[in-house]
Amino acid sequence: MKALQTIWRPLGSWTKFSGETVHHVAFSTSCFSCGPKKKKPYEEVDQAKYSRLVKSVLSSRGSSQTPGSLLEEDDLLFGPVCKSKAPRPEEEARAPRTWFPIFNPERSQEPEASEASTPLKIPFQRNLAPSVTRVLQQTMTPEQIFYLERWKQRMILELGKDGFAEYTSNIFLQGKRFHAALESILAPPGIVEREGSALEHGYLQSVQHILDDVRGVRALESAVQHSALKYGGLLDCVAEYQGSLCVIDWKTSEKPKPFIQNTYDNPLQVVAYMGAVNHDANYSFQVQCGLIVVAYRDGSPAHPHFMDAELCSQYWAKWLLRLEEYAEKEKNKDAQSTA
């Protein structure tokens, strides 16, 4: 520092007497200023384009993603794919216009003692009434349609149309084999023959801890009809689970579903079968509970979602709304066809 001051003083005195302007010289100890600065790879990225995405990632702890934000993020990263618009949340909960009880007051609320008899297996007759599956498919909410369409388009981009068709076909076949294997296990010996496969063994291993608590099977792959509400379906199983008589719905999944909210419309399917069983003359007992079992192909423990009478009643109200919506849509279709 003293050396710099010694140099600077003569320069200052010289400008004082000469009156000429002397340009100050900057000194630097860095050697990088000697040549042109190289651009780093990330500086060549269109930062304006991705700035909003970076901000959303950094602030993800404080906010949750919505269908709108997911669609916007997809468009930014992959380009527009899904043509469905982001859904709007329902403003308020609705109540059914016409109420019909899920439980039959003419039947005993106490479960009958299980008997060592062959479970009911009533064949399903199509076209007698709309099935539970059809009603649910035709009355999906805008949010459900949005996510389903989004998933479908992403899978087609990854697998192609033919690959996606093969994928869905395999998923259906796996579920069918899984149900057949369960039926052979739960039915009395000699009723159903089964040929196992490694894939089925994975699912069966997944539900083994559930099967240990299943007793007193009353129905397997049996049809139900609700004559008053005009719908029907084919239920998986009616049996006692941990002492409670339940409609049991077996499901397979490739990703974990630890909460009942992850099962989408499956609770509505269960209560629809419950209501039908309780008012179908082919069944003499009353079911007050439901059980959704989600099995996994890798054999990891299945997630059981037990539904008591109170929870079933809540979902029953939602099922009645879907029935009314379906009836309204069918009425509009008939009006348009006759116009």
N, C-alpha and C positions, 0 to 999 in steps of 0.2 A: 504493500500500500504506500509506503514512503517513497519507493521508487517511482510510482505513478504520479504522486504529488510533485516530485522533483521535475518530471517531464512536463506536467501540466502548467506549472507556474511560468516558465519561459514563453510558452505558447500564449498564455493569457496576457503577459506584458507586451508581446509583439503585436497582438491585435489592438491593444490600447493605443500604441503609438502609430501604427500603420493605417488604422481605420479600415482595413480589409477584413472581410468575413472569412473565418476559418471554419471549415466543416468538421464537426466532432467525429471521431472515429470510435466505433464500438469494438470492445475487445471481448472475445469469447474463448473459453477453455474447452469447448466442445468441438470435436472434429467432424460432426455430422452436418454442420452448416456449410462444409466445403463443397458438397455436391448436391444434386437434386434428390429430394426425399422420395423414397419408394412408397407406393400405395400398398397398404395391407389388403388382403383378400376381402375382408368384411366391409372395407370402405367402398368396394365396387358394387355392393348390394344396394338395390333400390330401398333405401332406408325409409323413405316416406311411405312406401307401400306397406311395409311391415311394422311401422311404428305403432299402429293401433293394436296389432296382434301381440307385440311385445308388452305393451301396457296391460292388455287383458290378461296375459300370463302372469305378469308380476303382481297384478291386483286380484288374482283368482281366489286368494284366501278370504277376501272380504265380500265376494259376490258369487252367486251361483249361476251356472249357465242356463239359458232358456232356449226353447226351440228357435227363436229369432236369432240369438247370438250364435247358436250352432250352425244355422244356415248361412249366416254372414261369414263365419270362419271358414266353412267349407268352400264357399264361393271364392274367398280370398286365396286359399291354398290350392284348390283343385279346379276351380271354375264352376259355373252353375251346372248342377246335375238334377236335383230334385225340383220338380215343377210345382209341388204343393206349397201353399203359403203357410207361414207360421200360424199356429192356431191361437185363438183368443181364449183366455180362461173364462169359464162360466161365471156369470155375475152372481148368481145365488143358487142354492140347492133347491131342487124341485121335489114335490111330493106326488105320489101316484094319484090320478084322478079317482080311480076305483081301487079300494083295498080288498085284498083276499089274503087270509091268514096262511102262513107257511105250515103251521101245525094243525092237525085235524082234531077238533074238540071231541069228536065221537070216538077217538081211539085213546087208549090208555097212555099216559105219559111215562109210565114205568116200563122199562125194557123187559121183554119176555125172556124167560130162561132159554138159553141157546140149546138147541137140540142137535144131536148127531145125525142130521139128515142132509140130503143133497141140496146144495144151494140153488136158488131159483136162477133160471137162465132162459128168460122169455125172448124169443126172436124179435128183432126190430123190423117193423113194417113201414117202409117208406111211403111218402105221399099221403099218409093219414092226417098229419099235422106238421107244421114247421118244426124242425129240430132245434134243440137248444143251440147247437153250433151255428146253424144258419141265422138265427135271431141275433146272436152276438156279432157275427160277421157283418150283417147288414146294418147294424146300429152302432158301429164303432164311433168313438168321439173324434173330432178333428185332430186332437193331439195324438191319438192312437194311429190314425191314418197317416199323419205327418211322419212319425217315427218309423212306422212300418215301411212307408214308401222310401224314406231316407236309407234305411237298412237294405232294402231290396236293390236300390240303385247302386249302392256301394258294392254289394256282393256281385252284381252283374259287371261292374267295372273291373273287379278283381278276377272273376271266374269266367266271364262271358255268359251269354244267354244259355248256351247248351250246358256249360258247366254249372250254372245256377240251377237249371232244371234237374240235372243229375244230383246235385247236392240236396235239394228239397225232396226228391224221390227217395234218397237214401235215409234222410231224417225220418220220413214217414214209415219206411220199412223197418228201421230200428225200433221205432215206437210200437209198431205192430208186433214185432217179435218179442219185445219186452213184455207187453201185455199178455201174450200167449204163454210166456214162461211163468209169469205170476199166476195166471189162471191154473196152470198145471200144478203149481206148488200149493195154492190155497184150496183147490178142489180135493174131494176125497180120493184116496188112492184108486187108480184104475179108470178114472173118469176121463182124463185128458192125457194124451201122450205128447212128449216133447223131445225134440232134438236140440241140445244146447250148442252154443257157439261161444267163442272167446269174448265177443262183444256183449252178448247177453250176460255172461258171467260177471263182467265189470259192473253192469247195472244191478245185477242181483246182489253182488257183494256190497254195493252202495246202500241197498235197502234192507240188508240183513238185520240190522238193529231195530228196524221198524217192524219187520215180520215177526220178530220175537215177542212183540206186544200185541199182535193181532190174533184174535180168537173168535169163535162163533160166527163163521161166515154165513150170511143169509142169502146173498145174491152175487153172481159173477157175470160180467158182460151181459147184463139183462136190460131189456127195454122197459121204459116207463112212459105213461101217458097221463097228462093232466086234462081231464075231460072238461073241466070248467074254464080253464085258461087257454085251452086249445094249443098245446104244444107237447112235444115228446122228445125222446132221446134214448141213448144207450149208455148206462152208467157202468163204471169199472167194477165197483165192489161195494157191498154193504157188509160191514163186520164190526166187531167190538175192538176198539183200540184203547188200551189201558182202562178197560171197564166201561167205556162209553160207546154206544151204538152209533156208528158214523157212516156217511157216504164217503168213500175213499176214492180219490182221483189220483192216479199214478201219472207223473210227468217225467220227461227227460229233458236235460238241459246241458249245453256245452259250457255255460258259465254259472258261477254260484248264484243262488237265489235265497239268501238267508232270511229275507223278510217277506211277509205275505204281500206287501206292495209290489214286490218284484215279479209276482205271478200274474199281473195284469187282470184279465177277465176270468181267471180260473175260479176265484171265489163265487162269482155269479153263476158259473156252470154248476158248482157243487150245490148251491142253495136251490137252483132250478130243479136239479134231480131230487133234492130232499123234499121240496114241495110236491113234486109229482108222486114220489113214493108214498108220502103221507096221505094222498088223496086218490091213489090208484087201488082199485078193488082187488087186483092181483096180489097185493102185499097186505098182510094182516098186521104188521108192526108199525111203529112210529119211530122215525129217526129225528133226533134233536141236535146232532152235532155233525160236523164235517171235518175232513182231513185231506190236505193236499200234500203229496209226497213228491219232492223233486229229486230224481236220481241222476247220478253222474257216471259217464262212461268209464272214467279212470278208476272207479271203485271207491272214490272218496265218500265219506258218510253223507247220506241223503239228508236234505232238510225237510223235516215235517212241520207243517203249518196247521195247527189244531184250531178249529172254529167252534166255540161253544154256542149255546142257544141264543145268547144276546147278540153276539157278533153275526151269527147267521141271520137273525132278524133284520139287522142293519143292511146287510147285503141283499136280503130279500126285497126290501123297498127299492133298491137300485135295479134289481132284476125286473120288477113290475114296471118301472119306468122304461126299460128297454123293450119290454113286451108292447107297451102302449106305442112307443115310437115305431116299432116294426109294423104294428097293425095300421098306423097312420100312413106309413110309406106304401104298404100294400094297397090301401084304400085309394091313395093318389094314383098308383099305377093302374088300377082298374078304371078309374075315372078318365085317365088319359087314353086308355085303349078303346073305351067306348065312345069317346068324343069324336 
